[in-house]
C-alpha cells in the first residue's frame, strides 16, 4: 500500500504563545487521554515539510535549520533514544512519525504512539469520501490529519440558539398550560437571589426574568444588600428550601468576597438546585452511572444544541477548552456519558492547537476573545462557542461588541457546525434554566404522589409471647425513615430520639389542597373489665391495610396516662403482634405532652388562688397599680388584659384613663370560692389526693379551702388539646375556660385571670402530633388522651387532619385507587365513645368517617347473654372457654344495638370479630349471622393478635369495600334545643332509656349555664362503660330504665357540657398489687422490663 501522506501546517501561533495566552506557567506532559503531537514539539521549516511529504526522501533536507530537523537527525544517529520529556521523546507523537520516515522501518499508516484503547491499530485511516459532506463522518481515528489549506473551503451551518431557545420557551409555556388543566396548583416558580447590584449580574437577571415571563414561569428576584452576612443569606435560602411553592432557587454569581460561594450554592436543596451547581448534583453528574437531579444549564444547553444539529457524539473526539465548575467540568462529564473521547484543555495545557487539530467536537469556554483560530481546527469540526467577551468597536454605541472565544469569521469556513456569539449558547442557558424549573416542578408533584410504607417483617411465634417481649424482639425503623416514606419533609419533623418525633402543623398548610384519605373509626360492643381489643384491632387493621394490602395507612390513637400504666390496666399500645413500638416509650412520657398539660393546668390553679388572695388583701387602687405597674414612668396593659377590657365593654387603651368604677370592675374578679371548678392534676393514680385542703399555712392568712386533684388526662386542657383545630384555636379555647363564678353570677374565665397566653406557651409543642410506628413499620400518630370517663376519649382532631392529608390524594390522582386510610379509635363502646366521636368530635372538626368498625368478642357477648361476671385476676368461668351457642346468641342483642346506633349516623358498619383461641366455628358463625341481620355491611373474623396484619387482611378488604358505600351523616341532636332535650336524646336514642331525671343540683347548673350563654353546647354523658345504661349490672340491651343525672359540669373551652350519670372517680387509685411492682430497668442495657 502506498504510504499515507502526512499534512502539517506551518505554525502561525507558537505553542509558547498559546500556553502564555491560556495562563500556563512551565511545561507539563499531556495526560494519557491526549492524542496528537507532543505538547513540546516544534515544526519543521517549509523545506523540511516538503521533504517529509515526499516519500522518496528518507531524512530532512541538509539545509534545514529547524530544531525539529536537528533533533530527528540526532535521534536517528543515537538509535532513537531521547530523555523523557524531550519534545521528540517516545510517546510525544511526532518522534515516531519522523523516525519512521528517516529509517523507513515503520509504515506511515501505523499509530503515532504505542497501542491504546482509544485508537484502532489495525485499520489504516481513510479520508472522507467528500470533504464537508458530513459534520462527523464515521471513520477510524486519523492520526495524520489533512491540512485545511489543502481542502476546498466550506461554510459552517450556524446554530441559531435564539431561535432554539424561543421554541423551548414556547414548548414550556404550552406544557404548563396543559398541566394546569389537570392540576390548577401546577405553577412552576423560580426565585433568583442577587446580592448587591452589579450591572452585569443585573443584566443577566433581567434576561432570566423576561424569558421566564414569556414561558409562563413565575420568577421573582430577591435582591439583598451587598453587606448581607453569610448566615443571613443562608437563612433566606433555608426558608426558600422549606417553601413548597418554590420549585427552583438560583443564586446569581458572583457573590461578594465575604460570602463563600461554595457554602451558599451547596445550601440550596438538591431538588431546587436548578442551576445544577450543588455538591450532590455535580457529584452525581461526574460519576459514571450517576443520577443528578439537575444538569448545569449551559452544559445542558450545549448538549441540546448538539442533538438539535444531529451531531453524532458517540465515538468522536471532543476537546473542551476550560475546566470550570460551571461549564468545562460538567460538559466534559456529559460528553463522556454520551460515549465521546473527551480531552479537557486548560491554562496549563501546552500545545493546545495540536489537540484541536484532532477534535471532532470543540467546546470553547475559556473567556478569551477570539482565541481559537480557524487554522487550529480540524476540517468539518463542530464548534460550540460558550465564551462571552467584549472587544473595542468604535462602530458600536457602547464602544465595544460581544465576541466569543472562537474567531467566528475564520472558523465558520472550516467547521461544519458552529454557534455564534451572541445568539448561540447564551439564550440556551436561560432556556435550560427554565427547563430545569419545569423539571423541578414535575419532580415535586411526582414526589407528592410517592408515599408507600416499606413494611417490617414479623417473626411470629407460637405460643404468642408477652407484649413487651414482642416489642423488644422487633427492631423499629428510624423515625426519620417513617417520615420520609409517608411524605413528611425533614424540616417538618422534630425527632425525640430515634423512634418518635413531633410533626409540625405547617404540614396542614402545605397539603391543604389534597383530598382527604379514607377515615375509619374503630369502636366496640359493651366491654368486660378485661377489654375486647379495640386498640389491638386498630393496630392490626392499620398493619393489614398498610403492610399487606398496600394502602398508606395511619393508626391514630390516644396517648396513654401513666396512672393506669402503673396501676391495674397497664399500657395501651395494643397487644400481641398488633401494637405500637417501642411500647415502653409509648407508655412512658412519650414526648412530654401530658407533663405540659399538667404544668399548664396547675399554673392556672395557682393563678386562681393567688388572685383571690391579693384581691382579699388589697384595696382597689393598690391592686390595680400592681396589676398594671408603671415601667420607666409608663403604665401599659399586658396584651391579655385587652381581652378582659373588651369583655367588660371598656374601650380604652391607656391604663391611666380608666375611671374608679372601671378600675374596680377590671381589677376585681370577685370569685366565689364555692363555685371554683378548677382542680389540680397529676399523672399518677394517687387516691389520697381526691380531696385536699389548701391554704392552711400561716402566710395565707386564713384563706384556706377544700379542693382536690384529678388525673392529668381529666384536665380540660387535655380535652382542648384533642378538640383544637390549630394553635390559634387552642389559644382561644384555653382563654375561654370557665374556672369559677363571681359573686355577682358572672363566669370567670382563664383570660379574665390573664393566664391564657401562658398556658398556650406551655402547650405550644404539645399541640404537635407525635409520630411512631406499628410492629410492621406502618405509621402511627399518638396525640392527646382525654379521660374517656368524663370526656370524649378520642385522639386529636389535628392528628386526624394531618393523617388524612398525608394519606390523601393529589387533584390528578384516582381517589378510589390511591387514597390511603386513617384508622382512629373511640374510647369504650360505640354508645359512649362512638356517640361522642360523632356528636362532639365530628361536629367540631367537620370530618365524616367512611366506615365504623365495631369490635366484638364471643367472650363479651356471652356476658351480655347471661354469663357470670368477669373480674380482672379471677379465673374465667367454663362458659367462656367452651362452646355455648345459646348464651352467645342471646348476648348478640348488645352487638345489634351498637350496630343500630352506629347506623343511625348514616355511616356503613363493619363488625370485626376479634378471635380468641377458644372460639369455635359455630360461635363465629352466630356472631356473623346476627351482625348481618342487624344491618352490618360485613362481619369478619380477625386474628391480628396472633398473626399481625396478615390476620386482619380480610377485615381490611371488608373495610375498603364498605368505604365505597354511600353515607349521609346524621347527628343525634341539634344545638338549638335545650340542654335537657339533648341529654334526653342521647339517653333515649343511644342507651334505650325511657326517660332522664335531673337532680336539683343538675337542674340548677343547667339553668346557670343557660343564663350565662352556654346553653347551646353539645353533651357528653359520664357513665359506666360496662352497660348500655347507667347501671353496670344491666347487661345486654336494656330498655325502659331511667337515667339519673346527678350533676352537670361545663368545659367551656373544650366546647361541651358533661352530665354525670354515675359517681365517676376522676383520679383512679392503685390496687393491692399495682403494675409498678413488675417494672424495672436492666442496668446493663437500659431496657425497661415488666410493662404490659
NUROMI-397899 format. One record per residue (C-alpha): x, y, z. Coordinates in steps of 0.001 Angstrom, whole numbers, plus 500000, padded with zeros to 6 digits. Example, Ala and Ser with C-alpha at 12.3 -4.5 7.8 and 13.67 -1.06 7.14 Angstrom:
<pts>
512300495500507800513670498940507140
</pts>
This chain:
<pts>
500000500000500000501274503418499137502368505345502183499864507806503592500805511410503034501270513490506149499938517029506007501227519544508550500794523250508702503297525928509493502816527359512931501466530868512893500985530884516643503691529146518642502929526775521455504794529046523796502453531854522889499457529516523199500473528499526682501003532095527670497531533104526454495997530278528496497931531374531557500393528457531525503494528596533672506049525916532851505761522721530855503572519763531640503293516388529994499920515723528430497584513253530120497235509741528780493946510655527199495647513220524970496225512423521316498260514013518545501694515625518599503555516266521781502811519428523633506512520254523364507045519515519617508254522192517193507517522461513488509896521736510677510671524505508225508757524662504964511532522860503126511558520049505658507833519781505459508098519413501742510798516790502147508818514790504614505738514852502414507789513232499693508068509511500168511309509453498256513319511436500803514475509418503832515536512384506012515150516177506375516929518453503952520567519023504843519893522735504576517127522632507242517981524728510278514931523933512372515357522465515830512978519652514958515042518555511982518239518616514021516550516550516706515452513953514172518999513612512925520397513283516437517827510694517403518425508689514258522147508701514919521664507671518567519356504769517875516126506614518607516700507390522302515821510729523893515416511770527507511866511644528930510061514910528440512099515856525374509945517268522555510763514214520467510832511617523209508827508400522763505112508889523310505104512535522265503647511746518909505910513475516383509104511500517049507859508049515973506482509568512816509731511308511986511785508219512754509538506189510520510417508430507607514106508590508489514644504865508882511897503591506629511194500801509117507625501686510058504772502271507614503120505662507903499787504025508476500896502851511931499708504729515006501872507538516263502251506106519734502100502786521486498814500865521168495987502384523256492348501587523938491484504956522391492760504067518921492405501401516298495777499862515276494503497552512576492752499683510032494500502378508036492953505801508193490626506802505400489788510209504108486186511287503982484628510474500653483764514102500194485025516823502445482294518720504157479620516178503221479027515340506858479990517185510023481199513975511625481926511284509089482298507894510742485808506549510185488687505151512257490689507732514182493019509715511916496381510430513404497752512115510281495243514823509542494632516769506380495751520299506324492862522661505917494544524652503195494575521603501010490784521292501086488116523250499416486680525971501659483432525116503399480773527220505132479616526057508553475985525638509462475222528238512151473143527027515068470669529749515976470466529497519769467996532350519924465506530517517728466004527209519512465580528872522892462396530547521722460955527218520642461850525754524033460105528597525849457035528109523683457030524399524407457429525037528123454567527517528080452294525044526313453265522278528749452421524474531732449020525350530301448176521692529674449236520559533127447327523354534798444171521992533216444660518792535214446142520424538286445499524125538943448323524079541511450876523413538775452690526761538786456456526499538210458169529044540418461755530302540396463393532549542962466578534373541938468852535555544730471070538502543888473450540062546394474427543611545534473694545408542280476500544559539869475460545797536439476431542576534651474538540443537176471521542709536892471603542343533113471621538557533348468808538627535897466657540801533639467181538324530809466017535495533027463005537396534293461968538252530740462427534694529464460529533271532430457617535614531805457499534522528148457438530850529165454830531255531892457228530515534738456672532604537857460035534203538561460855536595541386464071538444542143465097538550545794467752541237545965469810541674549114472288544384550083475934543740549410476701543788553132474357540922553999476144538324556125476604534728555102474416533363557963471630535770556974471804534653553362471859531001554389468744531596556468466971533080553450467892530027551388466718527730554178463361529498554121463069529025550365464115525380550672461177524824553014458666526741550906456641524203548936455500526884546484459098527467545338460346524942542788463710526409541858466347528578543536469108530304541599471935532187543268473257534810540860477030534663540858479457536148541664478861536798545353480730539349547472484161538260548669482981537876552272480496535161551312481510531626550363480028530697547011480523527035547890478581527332551145475750529235549532475327527104546419475672523922548482472918525052550834470292525056548094468166521913548380469106519356545730465557519209544414465546523004543931469114523386542650468031524290539119471453525783538388472877522293538965475884523581540893475169521923544231477600519354545567475295516387545094474173517321541591477721517939540354478980514840542155476318512619540638476986514111537204480674513300537493480011509668538421479653507019535791476049505931536098475328508840538409471850510312538726471935514074539154468584515712539663469650518665537548472368519360534984474046522781534905472202524958532426474955525930529981476310522385529516472754521122529218472107523749526546475238522697524661474119519081524594470666520151523466472179522104520569474355519178519540471294516983519475469343519641517611472097519736514967472041515964514574475639515623515700476784512086516407478744512143519648479472508507520407482951507523519319484053511056518489486898513049519941485754516091521858488079518793523144486773521015525918488643524273526411488223525222530051487668523247533220485388525491535260482726524034537535480136525970535561480873524825532006484109522945531349483824520280534009480113519494533582480194519443529772483128517048529838481060514685532024478077514927529684480180514249526608481827511335528329478416509932529272477486510260525587480460507982524748482778510617523331486525510529523925486963513720525903490076515850526273489928518751528702492391521543527994493066524317530425495505527026531404498314524521531975497822522702528688500712523011526249500412522618522513496704523396522624496342523706518863497687520202518386494760518806520379492295520909518441493571519524515122492172516136516109488911517294517651485623516326516039483827518494518576485235521645520159483653523301523188485311526651523857484768528100527315487960529885528374486849533517528359489457534873525927488227536836522966488627535102519576491372532914520978490664529809518903491897530262515331490488528651512237493809527041511307493835525109514592490573523341513779490008520062512062488124520300508802484413519698509452484645520026513226481607521018515269482410524193517200480350525303520193481444528709521443480473529365525071482679532400525525481308535860526287483890538579525775483893542240524809486347543886522441486621547539521363484449548522518419484149552180517511481139551447515307479078550455518335477307552961520529478803551366523591482268551363522022482520547593522251480982544431520902480479540925522165482512538077520727483173534502521699486305532505522378486458531412518717487383533503515687483919533103514210484653534510510758487584532188510153486220529152511965482910529251510117484868528498506908486377525361508427483754523961510789480692522037509718478544523419512568479218526484514676477445528644517244477550532429517074478195534893519885475825536439520704472792534369519825474247530930520364474753529245523716473698532280525783469953532090525081470117528321525522471481528715529041468396530665530083466110528245528245467673525293530038467246527109533343463531527348532655463502523715531572465127522750534870462488524735536771459746522845534948461509519553535679461791520575539330458069521262539368457333517903537778459591516217540295457803517960543160454393516773542037455644513261541325457200513025544777453926514211546271452333511033544930455083508637546015454022507604549501454411503989550430455308502175553592458050499566553378456861497044555977458923495323558614458601491527558575457207489831561665458807486818563321455649485105564536455946482697567432453576480179568976452529480498571718452392484285571424454977485864573766454284488778576097453659492182574596456933493609575883458845490581574548457299491027571090458045494735571124461624494108572215462108491463569509461250493878566673463814496454565573461884499630564698462701501838561760464318505168562419461519507705562745463132509811560020462634506892557646458978506565558600458532510272557937460241510063554547458057507127553491454826508974554234455880512292552691456858514365555720459715516700554857462770516767557148462058520332558261458525519291559239459818516666561658461110517195565199462683513901566338462679512970570014465290510249569967465404507594567268461840506263567253459435509106567927459001512640566679456649515569566563455215516788563272454929520486562509451439521834561905452614523758558831452248520442557045448491521079557035449008524248555012451310522517552545448817519695551950445646521745552185444878521106548502444718517344548897441532515374549107441375513559552431442142509875552668439638507330553963438540507805557584437780504754559737436673504817563379437093501688565498434625501212568356433306498200570182430461496478571949429941497000575677433173495578577109434146493424580034436739494646582544439329492696580512438749494755577369437748493470573953440736494541571888439822497858570248443387499140570403444724495811569186442214495804566337443108499392565439446752498412565113446019495119563343443753496795560798446313499538560170449066496931559717446874494932557340445994497941555206449497499402555209451797496385555190449738493782553331447102495473551171449483498221550074447475501287551056449227504025553026447579503829556441447889505699559710446704504444563067445634507400565233445421506680568924445386508429572298448449508890574430448080506659577492448198508028581010450984506815583260448462506338586046446810503213584607450159502059583195451488501630586724448072500638588067445935497673587115445055498365583497448562498510582090449575500221578852447522500975575782449858500064572922447680497235571608448772493681572107450286490567570635451550491165567105449446494288566678450902497113568734452759500396568775456502500194569232458615500826571168455886500154573705457923501416576667458419504811575009454753504859574013453506504196577539456016506308579474456463510057578935456437509896575116457362513483574197456104515072577386452645516230576277450925515076579454453579516804581536452873520010579592449156519580580324449940519098583991452092522228584130449500524356582335446614523118584459448431523690587741449657527125586707446039528146586292445136526619589662447900528654591295446749531777589463443201531390590798444329531038594404446801533910594074444259536275592526441781535632595306444489536169597924445588539528596507442049540769595985441215539927599590444268541722600986444347544926598911442129547882598100441171548761594538443859551381593914446918549442595072445555546263593480445180547998590096448588549642590288450240546300590981448294544593588194449312547329585742452666548571587049454490551560585608457806550825583901460115553776583312457229556019584203454888554487581630451931552258582505450765549755579879448224546948579804449581543474579185448237542124575873445988539575577592444297542331579596442649543763576499440530540619576371439045541409579784438612545070578894436689544048575791434518541659577809433704544479580225432962546879577387435780549242578344437111550701575105440279552287576445443955551508575916445527553937578395445587552478581933445514555996583400442305556790581539440103554329583444437600555701585931437472554434589507434449552287588664436178550859585616439294550176587689437210548285590238435426546208587615438677545459585810440803544617588844438328542632590896437211539234589670435402538699592975435471534913592679433044532948594827435286530216596320432392527757596475431981527883592697435561527101591739435564524076589433439266524081588580441290521391590345444944520489590323446115517423588367448949514916588198449578511807586132449636509337588996446890507172590471447034508772593948443705508167595659444661510267598706444620513436596652440960513138595714440194515595598469442663518065599975442657521377601812444836524192600509445876527488602046446461526243605603449898527859606008450034530974608239451222533037605276447869532525603557446100534499606289443334532012606833442290531776603210442010528015603066439534525950601108438795522369600176439648521140596711441219518060595163443268516522592376442231514862589133444363512700586902446102514831584278444163513424581344440924514566583046442021518205582771440029520368580403443391521340578913443667517798577579440184517914576059441108521223574421444271519649573023442123516926571468439484519253570023441610522188568842441966522635565109445034524905565222447377526692567613445226529817567330442097527803568095443792526280571140444740529737572370441131530895572154439803527769573810442238527996576713441242531594577259437521530691577270437801528062580011435429528918582863437054528241586228434544529783588625431632532182589007431831535634590525429674536598593468427542538535591025426949535367588976429265536055586035431545533341584647435253533863585392437498532689582578441162531877582200441633535084580230439946537086582995442738535873585233445237536635582472446699533127582131445524532132578645448711533148576895450946531480579471449021528209579210449333528321575441453084528829575773453332525720577935451308523692575447452578525091572136454687521993571455452089519619572846449712520551570034452063518928567514451110515257566985453606512529567838454705510104565124455540506490565972455077503114564240453420499733564484455243496412564748455165496189560966456588499647560407453380501436559436452927504976560776451058505837563971450018509239565274449820509328569066448209512515570274446043513684573164444214511413575561441183512981577225439762510902580067437064508738578460435065508534581704434157512234581679435433513468578312435364512409574677438047509704574877439441510415571407442776511214569863443168514717568497441416516369565580444740517782564431446324514325564244443364513071562230443568516020559850447309515603559367446979511890558714444049512347556323446077514801554255449157512593554241447011509640553201445042511768550763445276512217547026446511514911544667443997516562542310445136514450539359445121511113541208442385508463541182440990508791544685439331505387544826442546503593543880445154505812545517443594507084548745445144505833551958443451505235555295443336506735558754442191504307561424441295506020564680439776504691567888436886505853570065437091505105573781434872502478575410431921501115573378430179502764570449427315504079572563429795506090574645432899506641572552431250506411569144428385508737570092430839511369571380433004510859568308430141511900566059428237514425568156431277516262569557434442515466567613432968515312564098430726518282564816433865520259565778436204519005563060433791518807560160435237515408559278432994512488558356434152508869558700433754506474555792433062503430557922432523502398561542434221499218562753432570497624565778434842495180567588433069492209569151434280489177571056432494485931571800433539486302575433431889489710575955428729488705574090428363485689576391428471488072579350425576490019577810423746486751577181423668485943580876427143484617581581428679485047585036430590488268585834434210488617584772436741490244587085440406491069586492442702488488588030439914485942588598439760482688586602437270482606583729434143480516584067433952477494581783431161479116579758433770481443578282436184478703577225433643476177575919431184476388573046427787477759574062425809478990571093422579479662573022424014482108575554426089483710572804423057484303570591421197485857573499424118488217574103424219489335570472421397491729571317424112494031572649426007493857569357422846494544567385422058497637569478425531499053568842425192498360565117421828500107565136423266503087566985426158503335564553423906503089561506421737505877562888424544508280561989424259507296558331427654505561558119428330501959556940429218499471559696431636496536559599431907494151562541435369492852563460435146489566565328438294489576567451439362485928567531440218484144570744441803480701570786438723479164572458436217480486569902434552477798567775433433477959564154429811477637565229430137480603567584431820482734564918429007481863562521426390483011565050428059486366565570428327486892561838424709485920561264423399488263563962425583491157562811424418490911559207420807490713560298421279493952562249422417495779559114426208495473559194427885495554555781430007492607556833431179490693559903434710489393559546436911487211561720440271488787562534443291487087564117445664490061564236446672489440567856448399486188566859449247486936563215449689490680562987448440492445559899448209489230557927445493488081560318443374491145559512443694491216555719440104490033555239438939492736557627440940495310555697439339494255552419435905494447554020436636497959555257437832499052551811434623497732550268432453499436552889434185502756552269432670502802548788429139502624550211427054505815550330426954507762553573424852510591554905425952511901558295423055512474560659423802513603564220421751512577567244420683516098568120420944519712567057422145522592569189419029524721569003417033522997571725417576522953575471420309521206577373417728518816578822416491517874575342419962516992574155420655514834577194417298513096576761418042512419573075421242510580573992419606508637576831416625507509574807418109507011571328421523505635572264421019503942575639417403502755575300416171504679578368412531505546578891413364508930580408416019511082582066415734512633585555417726515689586709418700516186590317418155519573591912421868520362591592421904519306587957418897521436587147420434524439588916423625524033586880421640523745583644419816526976584450423083528764585293424826527683582092421826528698580029421734532120581679425476532601581138425135531865577418426377528271577339423056526613576616423942525582573064426914523293573733426968519585572796426708516966575527428993514291576971427382511913579473429711510355582035428501506887582995429655503311583395431287501664580414430051498209581386426424498682580341424407500467577705422621502049580651423866503950583696423777500727585739426739498335585231424551495384586223422128495884583313423617493724580565422518493037577023420337495821575597418120497010578455415111499267577899412568501170579971415036502432582581415510505984583851418877507716583564419594509814586676421643512981586006423293513921589286425306516909588124426116518878585001429527520461584563430953522648581878434066522535579736433507525874578015436935525937576421436646522400575089433139523270573978430800520815575670428837520117578850429277516835580669426453515321582644427260512851585397425008509791585411427228507937587858429743508545590603432882508897588491436320508905590116438430511461588261441648510135589751441905506349589980443516504507592860446125501782592914445263498116593549446878495894596135449315494576593542449855497520591175451633497234587864454702499091589021455760496042591042456821494331587825458617497287586256462374497539586396465350498532584263468153496323583025471098498402584175473388496818581586471242497593578540468980500352579857465924498419578672462689498622580655461091495336581732457717494468583182455364496713581221452163495146579875
</pts>
